[in-house]
Amino acid sequence: MPLPSSPSYRSARALRPSFEPLENRLVLFAATGYEWADPSVSFSYIPEGATAEGYTNTLFSKLDGIAPTEVWQREFARALQTWANVSNLNFHEVADNGDPSGSSGVVQDNGRFGDIRLGAHALDGPLAYAYYPVSYNDLGGDIFIDPKFNYQVGSGYDLYSVLLHEAGHSIGLGHSGGSVMNSSYQGILTGLTADDIAGVQSIYGARSEDAFDAAASNNSRQSASALQLGADGSLSVDADLTSMADVDFYQIVAPDGGDGTLSVSVDASGLSLLAPRVNVYDASGALVGSADVGGAYGTTAELVITGVAAGDVYYVMADGATTDEFGMGAYHLAVDFGGGGSGGGGGGDPTPDPDPTPDPPSAPSADRYEANDSLAQATSLGRFNSKTITDATLHSTSDVDFYSFTARKGGTFQVTAQMDSGADVTLKVYDASGSVVATSTSGSVSVDLASGVAAYASVESPSGVQDQYDLVFEKIGGGGGGGGGKGGPKGGKGGPLKPDMYFADEASRDLVEKIHQHHEEDGPAEQITAIADAALTTATQQGPHRAPVQVAATPARASRVDAALMQLLDSIGERSSADPWFDADEEFGVEPDESGPSTDEAEFESASAHRSVRSDAAVGRA
């Protein structure tokens, strides 16, 4: 292995891809192909002292030192809700029983702790990291911060900003430049960029109206949705405040046989992080009762009206109690007239006669990807190596759906479209110019795609069938992974939870790259130590503002590289505003693989953690 100062090393470097500064490259959102099966996602806080990835969790002792518990927890909830407000995600808090992180069991809704868990332990370098939402490991979605860093609320290393970025990983997004998902900390964030929004919506869709608004807007008393009471004088419905401007009005009529009271609640608990408010108006529009929870997100607003008489008309308004991120979300509305009979509900018949002749199945409605009926209108699915769409439809006999996408790694991809009914489907793949490069009437094609180059796919029915279909993209070979491509160590295929690493300077980046190469070639520790020496010399010469940069290590890796090297790793680096970014997935060819990481990969990649490696210069500056 040549040293950095040798001619052979310089020659080898000339043959390798160059790295551009972040300012000079356009990086669109990166959808990793991992997502939550159920968009209703729970979260919890790992209890103090519980085991977190083999360490003792110190989340509460760390963050209680910077702000009251309810304040820093609100920052985490606000980070999650920021993503929910632009997508069909809903988050809700659950209790955590303190089981060790990574415990076996059901990945989502396991009843023991949240789908996403927040914890803190020493990370050996990163500011924080998060796991993608994989389907086979309870660590999926979990976020960890390093307690050695000086997190703050609203200043310095702002907790909301850090957790907003990590939450993006927890829902399936990778790094992309110039956005919240930028690979390095960029200062205090106030929300998502258009790129971040496009990314999360490519996975979960834009936030959809509830059934009431979809039928006819109910944003005023005049357009209130008429609700039908049950035989016991009560009802319940699920609905959604889809935007900060959305309010929902419902009309109800008091039944016979009630006890003279009306109980109403708008409940977000277990559904979303909405901080709810409920108002009740009489038939003239006069306010007769109101309740809100202030800033208590994910709770219930409820009230009781007295003096109710049969036939009285009331209007119930559901709204958010705040003007911040918690002013919207899913909720459950419950109404109870105190045991009344099967009273009215907007004048309708409470027990309509059933239709003896059911209507034939209707054609599926247009999906959330419409309008995408041409190459020019193609729905962007982002950048990935694998992705599955399960809710697309051909909603008319002439519907053709187009999608654009970019291969995260070059190689051979299998693209498959399958109708729910099993009907034939025509699938085509196009290159960046719009030329067809593969087509099939059986719904499956294999095609070679280059990394970072746009491609398109189209789906249609040759016989005009209207149906829902699945569309699956899967990288099956080449460009990184088995057989000696730019894959994981020794040509192996990488595991799904790999670090996206940021380095303080090119010298430290090259150093870790060389360590990786040494690991692949089983080179002697003495040689890699010499490389580290050369990198240290380079870093020292770059300027006076040196500060240590740390690269995550595991005991397995430490056994491969001697203690002198590890000390050098802790003492090189420089931070400046023009630092290039570095994505280890890009450089090392790491690919998603449901089978999990190999032993060699786990040694280098630090237990397959998805890490944003930061320098102490970037974090402390002190």
C-alpha positions as CSV (number, residue, x, y, z in Angstrom):
1,M,0.0,0.0,0.0
2,P,1.7,3.3,-1.1
3,L,2.0,6.1,1.3
4,P,0.3,9.5,0.5
5,S,3.7,11.1,-0.3
6,S,4.8,8.4,-2.8
7,P,4.5,8.8,-6.6
8,S,2.5,5.5,-6.8
9,Y,0.0,6.9,-4.3
10,R,-0.4,10.1,-6.3
11,S,-0.9,8.1,-9.4
12,A,-3.5,5.9,-7.8
13,R,-5.2,9.0,-6.5
14,A,-5.4,10.4,-10.0
15,L,-7.5,7.4,-11.1
16,R,-10.0,7.9,-8.3
17,P,-13.1,10.1,-8.4
18,S,-12.6,13.6,-7.1
19,F,-14.7,15.2,-4.4
20,E,-16.4,18.6,-5.0
21,P,-17.1,21.1,-2.3
22,L,-20.7,21.1,-1.1
23,E,-21.4,24.5,-2.7
24,N,-20.7,23.2,-6.2
25,R,-22.8,20.1,-6.2
26,L,-26.6,19.7,-6.4
27,V,-27.7,16.8,-4.2
28,L,-31.4,16.0,-4.3
29,F,-33.1,14.3,-1.4
30,A,-32.0,10.7,-0.8
31,A,-34.8,8.2,-0.1
32,T,-33.0,5.1,1.3
33,G,-35.7,2.6,0.5
34,Y,-36.5,2.1,4.2
35,E,-39.8,3.3,5.6
36,W,-42.3,2.6,8.4
37,A,-45.0,0.2,7.3
38,D,-47.5,2.0,9.4
39,P,-47.2,5.8,9.2
40,S,-48.5,6.1,12.8
41,V,-45.2,5.9,14.5
42,S,-44.6,5.9,18.3
43,F,-41.6,7.2,20.1
44,S,-40.2,7.0,23.7
45,Y,-37.3,8.0,25.8
46,I,-34.9,5.3,27.0
47,P,-35.0,5.5,30.9
48,E,-31.9,6.8,32.7
49,G,-29.5,3.9,33.5
50,A,-31.0,1.5,31.0
51,T,-28.8,-0.3,28.5
52,A,-28.3,1.5,25.2
53,E,-26.2,-0.3,22.7
54,G,-24.2,-1.9,25.5
55,Y,-23.7,1.5,27.2
56,T,-25.5,3.0,30.2
57,N,-28.1,5.5,28.9
58,T,-27.5,9.0,30.3
59,L,-30.1,10.9,28.3
60,F,-32.0,12.5,31.3
61,S,-28.9,13.4,33.3
62,K,-27.4,15.1,30.2
63,L,-30.4,17.0,28.9
64,D,-31.9,17.8,32.3
65,G,-28.7,19.7,32.8
66,I,-29.5,22.1,30.0
67,A,-33.3,22.5,30.3
68,P,-36.3,21.2,32.3
69,T,-37.4,17.7,31.1
70,E,-40.6,19.0,29.5
71,V,-38.6,21.6,27.6
72,W,-36.1,19.4,25.9
73,Q,-38.7,16.7,25.3
74,R,-40.8,19.3,23.6
75,E,-37.8,20.0,21.3
76,F,-37.7,16.3,20.3
77,A,-41.5,16.2,19.8
78,R,-41.3,19.4,17.7
79,A,-38.6,17.9,15.5
80,L,-40.8,14.8,14.8
81,Q,-43.9,16.9,14.3
82,T,-42.1,19.1,11.8
83,W,-41.8,16.1,9.5
84,A,-45.4,15.0,10.2
85,N,-46.9,18.3,9.3
86,V,-45.8,17.9,5.6
87,S,-46.5,14.2,5.2
88,N,-49.0,11.4,6.2
89,L,-46.8,10.6,9.2
90,N,-48.3,10.9,12.7
91,F,-46.1,10.5,15.9
92,H,-47.3,9.7,19.4
93,E,-45.4,9.2,22.6
94,V,-45.6,5.9,24.5
95,A,-44.0,4.6,27.7
96,D,-40.6,2.9,27.6
97,N,-40.0,-0.2,29.8
98,G,-36.2,0.2,29.7
99,D,-35.5,-3.0,27.8
100,P,-32.0,-2.9,26.3
101,S,-31.9,-1.2,22.9
102,G,-31.9,-3.7,20.0
103,S,-34.0,-6.2,21.9
104,S,-35.6,-8.9,19.8
105,G,-39.4,-8.7,19.0
106,V,-41.9,-6.9,16.8
107,V,-40.3,-4.0,15.1
108,Q,-43.3,-1.6,15.2
109,D,-46.0,-1.4,17.9
110,N,-44.3,-3.8,20.2
111,G,-45.9,-2.6,23.3
112,R,-42.6,-2.3,25.3
113,F,-41.2,1.0,24.0
114,G,-41.5,3.3,21.0
115,D,-40.8,2.5,17.4
116,I,-38.3,5.4,17.7
117,R,-36.3,5.6,20.9
118,L,-34.1,8.5,22.0
119,G,-31.1,7.7,24.1
120,A,-27.6,9.1,24.9
121,H,-24.2,7.3,25.3
122,A,-20.6,7.8,24.2
123,L,-20.5,7.6,20.4
124,D,-16.7,7.8,19.9
125,G,-16.9,10.8,17.5
126,P,-20.3,11.6,16.1
127,L,-22.5,14.4,17.3
128,A,-25.5,12.0,17.0
129,Y,-26.7,9.2,14.8
130,A,-29.9,7.4,13.9
131,Y,-30.9,4.1,12.4
132,Y,-33.0,3.7,9.3
133,P,-36.5,2.2,9.9
134,V,-35.5,-1.4,8.9
135,S,-38.0,-4.2,9.2
136,Y,-35.9,-6.8,11.0
137,N,-34.3,-5.1,14.0
138,D,-35.7,-3.1,16.9
139,L,-32.9,-0.6,16.6
140,G,-34.6,0.7,13.4
141,G,-35.5,4.3,13.8
142,D,-33.6,4.8,17.1
143,I,-31.6,8.0,17.7
144,F,-28.6,8.4,20.0
145,I,-26.8,11.6,21.0
146,D,-23.3,11.8,22.6
147,P,-23.5,13.4,26.1
148,K,-20.0,14.9,25.7
149,F,-21.3,17.6,23.4
150,N,-22.8,20.9,24.6
151,Y,-26.3,20.8,23.3
152,Q,-28.5,23.9,23.9
153,V,-32.1,25.0,23.3
154,G,-32.1,27.8,20.8
155,S,-28.3,28.4,20.6
156,G,-25.0,26.6,20.0
157,Y,-25.6,23.0,19.0
158,D,-29.3,23.5,19.0
159,L,-31.1,20.3,20.2
160,Y,-34.1,20.8,17.9
161,S,-31.8,21.2,14.8
162,V,-29.8,18.1,15.7
163,L,-32.9,16.0,16.3
164,L,-34.7,17.3,13.2
165,H,-31.8,16.0,11.1
166,E,-31.6,12.6,12.9
167,A,-35.4,12.2,12.8
168,G,-35.1,12.5,9.0
169,H,-32.9,9.4,9.1
170,S,-35.3,7.7,11.4
171,I,-38.1,8.0,8.8
172,G,-35.9,6.8,5.9
173,L,-34.0,9.8,4.4
174,G,-30.3,9.8,3.7
175,H,-28.0,12.8,3.4
176,S,-28.6,15.6,0.9
177,G,-26.8,18.9,0.6
178,G,-28.2,22.3,1.3
179,S,-31.0,21.0,3.4
180,V,-31.9,19.7,6.9
181,M,-30.4,16.4,5.7
182,N,-27.1,18.1,5.0
183,S,-24.3,15.8,6.2
184,S,-22.9,18.2,8.7
185,Y,-24.4,20.6,11.3
186,Q,-25.3,23.9,9.6
187,G,-26.4,26.0,12.6
188,I,-29.9,26.5,14.0
189,L,-32.7,25.3,11.8
190,T,-36.2,26.8,11.7
191,G,-37.9,24.2,9.5
192,L,-37.6,22.0,6.4
193,T,-36.4,23.0,3.0
194,A,-38.3,22.2,-0.2
195,D,-35.9,19.4,-0.8
196,D,-36.6,17.9,2.7
197,I,-40.3,18.1,2.0
198,A,-40.0,16.5,-1.4
199,G,-38.0,13.7,0.2
200,V,-40.4,12.8,3.0
201,Q,-43.4,13.1,0.6
202,S,-41.7,10.7,-1.8
203,I,-41.9,8.1,0.9
204,Y,-45.2,8.9,2.8
205,G,-47.0,11.3,0.5
206,A,-48.2,14.8,1.2
207,R,-50.5,15.1,4.1
208,S,-54.0,14.0,3.0
209,E,-57.3,15.6,3.8
210,D,-59.6,13.5,6.1
211,A,-62.8,11.9,4.7
212,F,-64.9,14.9,5.8
213,D,-62.8,17.5,4.0
214,A,-62.3,15.2,1.0
215,A,-66.1,15.0,0.6
216,A,-66.7,18.7,1.2
217,S,-64.7,21.3,3.1
218,N,-66.0,21.7,6.7
219,N,-63.9,24.7,7.6
220,S,-66.9,26.8,8.8
221,R,-70.2,26.5,10.6
222,Q,-72.0,27.0,7.4
223,S,-70.3,24.0,5.8
224,A,-70.2,21.8,8.9
225,S,-70.3,18.0,8.4
226,A,-73.6,16.6,9.7
227,L,-72.9,13.7,12.1
228,Q,-75.3,10.8,12.8
229,L,-75.7,9.7,16.5
230,G,-75.8,6.1,17.5
231,A,-78.7,4.4,19.3
232,D,-77.2,5.4,22.7
233,G,-76.9,9.1,21.7
234,S,-73.2,9.1,21.2
235,L,-70.8,9.0,18.3
236,S,-67.1,9.0,17.6
237,V,-65.1,9.7,14.4
238,D,-61.4,10.0,13.4
239,A,-60.3,13.0,11.5
240,D,-57.3,15.2,10.8
241,L,-56.3,18.9,11.0
242,T,-54.3,18.8,7.8
243,S,-52.7,22.2,7.9
244,M,-52.3,25.0,10.4
245,A,-55.2,26.8,8.7
246,D,-57.5,23.8,8.9
247,V,-60.4,23.8,11.3
248,D,-63.2,21.2,11.3
249,F,-66.9,21.9,12.1
250,Y,-69.5,19.3,12.8
251,Q,-73.3,19.6,13.2
252,I,-75.1,17.4,15.8
253,V,-78.7,17.4,17.1
254,A,-79.7,16.5,20.6
255,P,-81.7,13.3,20.7
256,D,-84.7,12.3,22.9
257,G,-84.0,10.7,26.2
258,G,-80.8,12.4,27.1
259,D,-79.8,13.5,30.5
260,G,-79.6,17.2,29.5
261,T,-75.8,17.2,29.0
262,L,-73.5,17.2,26.1
263,S,-69.9,15.8,26.5
264,V,-67.4,16.6,23.7
265,S,-63.8,15.7,23.4
266,V,-61.1,16.1,20.8
267,D,-58.4,13.5,21.7
268,A,-55.0,13.3,20.1
269,S,-53.5,10.8,22.6
270,G,-52.1,7.8,20.9
271,L,-52.7,9.3,17.5
272,S,-50.6,12.5,17.0
273,L,-48.8,15.3,18.6
274,L,-51.7,17.8,18.1
275,A,-52.4,20.1,21.0
276,P,-56.2,20.2,20.6
277,R,-58.9,22.7,21.2
278,V,-62.6,22.3,21.0
279,N,-65.4,24.9,20.8
280,V,-69.2,24.2,20.9
281,Y,-71.7,26.7,19.4
282,D,-75.5,26.8,19.5
283,A,-77.7,27.0,16.4
284,S,-77.3,30.8,16.2
285,G,-73.5,30.5,16.3
286,A,-73.1,31.7,19.8
287,L,-70.2,30.1,21.7
288,V,-71.5,28.0,24.6
289,G,-68.3,26.2,25.6
290,S,-64.6,25.9,24.9
291,A,-61.6,23.9,26.1
292,D,-58.0,23.8,25.1
293,V,-54.9,22.1,26.4
294,G,-52.5,25.0,25.8
295,G,-49.2,23.6,24.7
296,A,-49.9,20.1,26.0
297,Y,-49.4,18.2,22.7
298,G,-50.8,14.7,22.3
299,T,-53.5,15.1,24.9
300,T,-57.3,15.6,25.1
301,A,-59.4,18.7,25.1
302,E,-62.9,18.0,26.6
303,L,-65.9,19.9,28.0
304,V,-69.5,19.3,29.2
305,I,-72.5,21.5,28.2
306,T,-75.5,21.5,30.4
307,G,-79.1,22.5,29.8
308,V,-79.4,20.5,26.6
309,A,-82.9,19.8,25.3
310,A,-84.0,17.3,22.6
311,G,-83.8,18.8,19.2
312,D,-81.2,21.4,20.1
313,V,-78.7,22.0,17.3
314,Y,-75.0,22.3,18.1
315,Y,-71.8,22.9,16.2
316,V,-68.6,21.4,17.3
317,M,-65.3,22.9,16.2
318,A,-62.0,21.0,16.4
319,D,-58.9,23.1,16.1
320,G,-55.3,23.3,17.3
321,A,-54.6,25.1,20.5
322,T,-51.2,26.5,19.4
323,T,-49.8,28.3,16.4
324,D,-46.6,26.3,16.3
325,E,-45.9,22.8,15.0
326,F,-48.4,21.2,17.4
327,G,-51.4,23.1,15.9
328,M,-52.3,20.2,13.5
329,G,-52.5,16.5,13.4
330,A,-54.8,13.5,13.7
331,Y,-57.5,13.3,16.4
332,H,-60.5,11.4,17.6
333,L,-63.8,13.3,18.2
334,A,-66.3,11.9,20.7
335,V,-69.8,13.2,21.4
336,D,-72.2,11.9,24.1
337,F,-75.6,13.2,25.0
338,G,-75.8,11.3,28.2
339,G,-77.7,8.1,27.2
340,G,-80.2,9.7,24.9
341,G,-82.1,7.6,22.4
342,S,-81.4,7.4,18.7
343,G,-81.7,11.1,18.2
344,G,-81.2,13.2,15.1
345,G,-77.9,14.2,13.6
346,G,-78.5,16.9,11.0
347,G,-82.0,15.7,10.2
348,G,-81.1,12.4,8.7
349,D,-82.6,9.0,9.4
350,P,-80.4,7.3,12.1
351,T,-81.1,3.8,10.7
352,P,-81.2,4.0,6.9
353,D,-82.6,1.0,5.1
354,P,-79.9,-1.1,3.6
355,D,-79.5,-1.1,-0.2
356,P,-80.6,-4.6,-1.3
357,T,-78.5,-4.3,-4.4
358,P,-74.9,-3.4,-3.6
359,D,-73.2,-1.2,-6.1
360,P,-70.6,-2.8,-8.3
361,P,-66.9,-2.2,-7.2
362,S,-65.9,1.3,-8.3
363,A,-62.7,2.1,-10.2
364,P,-59.9,3.1,-7.9
365,S,-59.4,6.8,-7.3
366,A,-56.4,8.8,-8.5
367,D,-53.4,8.1,-6.3
368,R,-51.2,10.6,-4.5
369,Y,-48.7,10.6,-7.3
370,E,-51.0,12.1,-9.8
371,A,-50.8,14.0,-12.1
372,N,-47.9,11.9,-13.5
373,D,-49.2,11.0,-17.0
374,S,-46.1,11.9,-19.0
375,L,-42.3,12.1,-18.7
376,A,-42.6,15.8,-18.1
377,Q,-45.0,15.2,-15.2
378,A,-43.1,12.2,-13.8
379,T,-43.3,11.9,-10.0
380,S,-39.9,12.1,-8.4
381,L,-39.2,9.1,-6.1
382,G,-35.7,10.4,-5.1
383,R,-32.4,8.6,-4.9
384,F,-32.2,5.0,-3.7
385,N,-31.0,1.5,-4.3
386,S,-34.3,-0.1,-3.4
387,K,-37.8,1.2,-3.0
388,T,-41.4,-0.2,-2.9
389,I,-44.6,1.7,-3.7
390,T,-47.7,-0.1,-2.6
391,D,-50.5,2.4,-3.0
392,A,-50.4,3.4,-6.7
393,T,-53.4,3.1,-9.0
394,L,-54.3,3.1,-12.7
395,H,-57.5,5.0,-12.1
396,S,-58.8,5.2,-15.7
397,T,-58.6,2.9,-18.8
398,S,-56.0,5.3,-20.4
399,D,-54.0,6.1,-17.3
400,V,-50.2,5.8,-17.6
401,D,-48.1,6.6,-14.6
402,F,-44.5,8.0,-14.9
403,Y,-41.9,8.1,-12.2
404,S,-38.4,9.6,-12.1
405,F,-35.7,8.2,-9.9
406,T,-31.9,8.1,-9.5
407,A,-29.8,5.1,-8.7
408,R,-27.8,5.7,-5.5
409,K,-25.2,3.2,-6.7
410,G,-24.7,2.1,-10.3
411,G,-25.4,-1.5,-11.3
412,T,-28.2,-3.8,-12.4
413,F,-31.7,-3.1,-11.2
414,Q,-34.8,-5.2,-11.2
415,V,-38.0,-3.1,-11.7
416,T,-41.3,-4.9,-11.1
417,A,-44.9,-3.8,-11.4
418,Q,-47.8,-6.0,-10.2
419,M,-51.5,-5.4,-10.3
420,D,-53.5,-6.4,-7.2
421,S,-55.8,-8.4,-9.5
422,G,-52.9,-10.1,-11.3
423,A,-53.8,-8.5,-14.6
424,D,-51.1,-7.9,-17.2
425,V,-49.1,-4.7,-16.9
426,T,-46.8,-3.0,-19.3
427,L,-43.6,-1.6,-17.7
428,K,-41.0,0.6,-19.4
429,V,-37.8,2.1,-18.2
430,Y,-36.3,5.2,-19.9
431,D,-32.9,6.9,-19.8
432,A,-32.4,10.5,-18.9
433,S,-33.2,11.6,-22.4
434,G,-36.5,9.8,-22.4
435,S,-35.5,6.9,-24.7
436,V,-36.9,3.5,-23.8
437,V,-34.1,1.2,-22.5
438,A,-36.2,-1.7,-21.3
439,T,-39.8,-2.8,-21.7
440,S,-41.9,-5.8,-20.6
441,T,-45.6,-6.8,-20.8
442,S,-45.1,-9.2,-17.9
443,G,-44.4,-6.4,-15.5
444,S,-40.7,-7.0,-14.8
445,V,-37.5,-5.7,-16.4
446,S,-33.7,-5.8,-15.6
447,V,-31.7,-2.7,-16.5
448,D,-28.2,-1.4,-16.0
449,L,-28.3,2.1,-14.4
450,A,-25.4,4.5,-13.7
451,S,-25.0,6.1,-10.3
452,G,-26.4,9.6,-10.0
453,V,-28.0,9.6,-13.4
454,A,-31.8,10.2,-13.8
455,A,-34.0,7.5,-15.1
456,Y,-37.7,7.0,-15.6
457,A,-40.3,4.2,-15.3
458,S,-43.8,4.0,-16.6
459,V,-46.7,1.7,-15.7
460,E,-49.9,1.1,-17.8
461,S,-52.4,-1.6,-18.5
462,P,-52.4,-3.0,-22.1
463,S,-56.1,-3.9,-21.7
464,G,-57.2,-0.8,-19.8
465,V,-57.7,-2.5,-16.4
466,Q,-58.3,0.0,-13.6
467,D,-56.6,-1.4,-10.5
468,Q,-54.1,-0.7,-7.6
469,Y,-50.6,-1.9,-8.1
470,D,-47.2,-2.3,-6.4
471,L,-44.0,-0.9,-8.0
472,V,-40.7,-2.3,-6.7
473,F,-37.1,-1.2,-7.5
474,E,-34.3,-3.5,-6.3
475,K,-30.6,-3.4,-7.0
476,I,-29.5,-6.9,-7.8
477,G,-25.9,-6.6,-8.8
478,G,-22.8,-4.5,-9.8
479,G,-21.4,-1.2,-8.6
480,G,-20.9,-2.1,-5.0
481,G,-21.4,-5.4,-3.2
482,G,-20.5,-9.0,-3.9
483,G,-17.8,-10.1,-6.1
484,G,-15.3,-7.3,-5.7
485,G,-17.1,-4.2,-6.8
486,K,-17.0,-1.0,-4.7
487,G,-18.8,-2.9,-2.0
488,G,-18.2,-3.5,1.7
489,P,-14.9,-5.0,2.9
490,K,-13.7,-7.9,1.0
491,G,-16.4,-7.3,-1.7
492,G,-19.2,-8.2,0.7
493,K,-22.6,-6.6,0.5
494,G,-23.1,-3.9,3.1
495,G,-25.7,-4.0,5.8
496,P,-28.6,-1.5,5.9
497,L,-27.6,0.7,8.8
498,K,-24.3,2.2,7.7
499,P,-22.6,5.5,8.7
500,D,-23.0,8.6,6.6
501,M,-19.7,10.1,7.9
502,Y,-18.6,13.8,7.9
503,F,-14.9,14.6,8.2
504,A,-13.3,17.9,9.2
505,D,-10.9,17.9,6.3
506,E,-9.6,16.0,3.3
507,A,-6.6,14.7,5.2
508,S,-8.7,12.9,7.8
509,R,-11.1,11.7,5.1
510,D,-8.2,10.2,3.1
511,L,-6.9,8.7,6.3
512,V,-10.1,6.8,7.1
513,E,-10.3,5.8,3.5
514,K,-6.9,4.3,3.8
515,I,-7.8,2.5,7.0
516,H,-10.7,1.0,5.1
517,Q,-8.4,-0.1,2.3
518,H,-6.0,-1.5,4.9
519,H,-8.9,-3.4,6.5
520,E,-9.8,-4.9,3.1
521,E,-6.3,-6.0,2.4
522,D,-5.3,-7.1,5.9
523,G,-2.3,-4.9,5.7
524,P,0.1,-4.5,8.7
525,A,-0.8,-2.1,11.4
526,E,2.7,-0.5,11.1
527,Q,1.9,0.5,7.6
528,I,-1.4,2.1,8.3
529,T,0.2,3.9,11.3
530,A,2.7,5.4,8.9
531,I,-0.2,6.6,6.7
532,A,-1.8,8.2,9.8
533,D,1.6,9.9,10.5
534,A,1.6,11.4,7.0
535,A,-2.0,12.5,7.4
536,L,-1.2,14.1,10.7
537,T,1.6,16.0,9.2
538,T,-0.6,17.2,6.4
539,A,-3.3,18.3,8.9
540,T,-0.8,20.1,11.0
541,Q,0.4,22.2,8.0
542,Q,-3.1,23.3,7.1
543,G,-3.4,26.1,9.7
544,P,-3.5,27.2,13.3
545,H,-7.1,26.3,14.1
546,R,-6.6,22.6,14.7
547,A,-8.9,20.6,16.8
548,P,-9.3,16.8,17.2
549,V,-11.5,14.7,14.9
550,Q,-12.6,11.3,16.1
551,V,-13.6,8.4,14.0
552,A,-15.9,5.8,15.5
553,A,-14.1,2.6,16.7
554,T,-15.2,-0.7,18.1
555,P,-13.2,-3.2,20.1
556,A,-13.1,-5.5,17.0
557,R,-11.6,-2.7,15.0
558,A,-9.2,-1.6,17.7
559,S,-7.8,-5.1,17.7
560,R,-6.9,-4.6,14.1
561,V,-5.2,-1.2,14.4
562,D,-2.8,-0.6,17.2
563,A,-3.1,1.9,20.0
564,A,-0.7,4.4,18.4
565,L,-3.0,4.7,15.4
566,M,-6.0,5.3,17.6
567,Q,-4.2,8.1,19.4
568,L,-3.5,9.7,16.0
569,L,-7.1,9.4,15.0
570,D,-7.9,11.5,18.1
571,S,-5.5,14.3,17.2
572,I,-5.8,15.2,13.6
573,G,-8.2,17.6,11.7
574,E,-9.2,21.1,11.0
575,R,-12.6,22.7,10.7
576,S,-13.5,25.6,8.5
577,S,-16.6,26.9,6.8
578,A,-15.4,25.5,3.5
579,D,-15.0,21.9,4.7
580,P,-16.0,19.4,2.1
581,W,-18.6,16.8,3.0
582,F,-18.0,13.1,2.8
583,D,-20.6,10.3,2.6
584,A,-19.2,6.9,3.5
585,D,-22.0,5.2,1.7
586,E,-20.9,7.0,-1.5
587,E,-17.3,6.2,-1.1
588,F,-17.4,2.7,0.4
589,G,-20.2,1.4,-1.8
590,V,-22.4,0.5,1.2
591,E,-25.8,-0.9,0.1
592,P,-29.0,-1.8,1.9
593,D,-29.3,-5.5,2.6
594,E,-32.0,-7.1,4.7
595,S,-29.6,-9.8,5.8
596,G,-27.6,-7.5,8.0
597,P,-23.9,-6.6,8.1
598,S,-21.1,-9.1,7.9
599,T,-18.6,-9.5,10.7
600,D,-15.9,-7.6,8.8
601,E,-18.2,-4.8,7.9
602,A,-19.4,-4.5,11.5
603,E,-15.8,-4.1,12.6
604,F,-15.1,-1.1,10.3
605,E,-18.6,0.4,10.3
606,S,-19.0,0.4,14.1
607,A,-21.9,-2.0,14.5
608,S,-23.7,-0.8,11.4
609,A,-24.7,2.5,13.2
610,H,-26.0,5.2,10.8
611,R,-23.7,8.0,12.0
612,S,-23.1,11.6,11.1
613,V,-19.5,11.8,12.2
614,R,-18.5,15.2,13.6
615,S,-15.3,16.8,14.7
616,D,-14.8,18.3,18.1
617,A,-14.0,21.5,16.2
618,A,-17.4,21.5,14.7
619,V,-19.1,20.7,18.0
620,G,-17.2,22.6,20.7
621,R,-14.9,25.2,19.3
622,A,-13.7,25.5,22.9
